[in-house]
């Protein structure tokens, strides 16, 4: 059985119906903590009782409550929508060493993904019957990669494939997964480059058999998309002299235009070839063949001969 309303509750309900609040006519919002307790209004998630506006339907409900002397149901005040919060920058508190170590890992992973991508593309070309042909002196597939993938998708959709028909489904699935990983890889790399652009630091990135550059691209354009980069993250943020001491005087003159000449001249190659190279063999040791063979006059080891009859260049035995 419903509980009877007290005299104070009925008086307050009547006031709310007429004035919009329990008390003198001021506004149509409930702002009193006592009123909220009286009607058992549940506070919003922000902890306040304001912004609770009585609607037309609410007044009807109050009329019915007064007429029946029935308890008033609990009313929840809707919380104001939270303001959008900008995502925190996960790299803001990272050191250059930590950021560039991750960049180096991403590059290494990308090179592996690129190799796997090429393998599965090759399998797809073969699955659709494509063959390598010569185009203007260069070898290449007769179909483009896009056409080969499209043809493979058509073939994979067939239901009459035999076990020997070279079903490309596995390669297509693997290719899609690899491409998704490559996209995610470059997206994370872009975030790193954005942080580097926000607060630049010294970077030292080498290439196989080449110079040391100040970033992932060379100011002179010598680093291409296919170039394999070798990072030195342990030197990120340090002085140029530290990099030269560790990596050698092979700084790129485009990336480090103000570096001293001795830091850009490269490491002098040591000639460790035997002094008997380019000379004739020990008399009586020549053996005919393709190529000819003879004994070096200096190191006394057997070496191949040039067509002109001289010992080919070779290293001094240790």
LINQUI-V677798 format. One record per helix or strand of 3 or more residues. SS is the DSSP state (A for helix, B for strand). FROM is the first residue (numbers start at 1). LEN is the number of residues. If there is no record, write none. Layout:
{{SS	FROM	LEN} {SS	FROM	LEN}}
This chain:
{{A	7	13} {A	33	6} {A	56	13} {A	96	32} {B	132	4} {B	138	4} {A	145	12} {A	169	30} {B	205	3} {B	229	3} {A	233	3} {A	240	8} {A	261	3} {B	293	3} {B	302	4}}
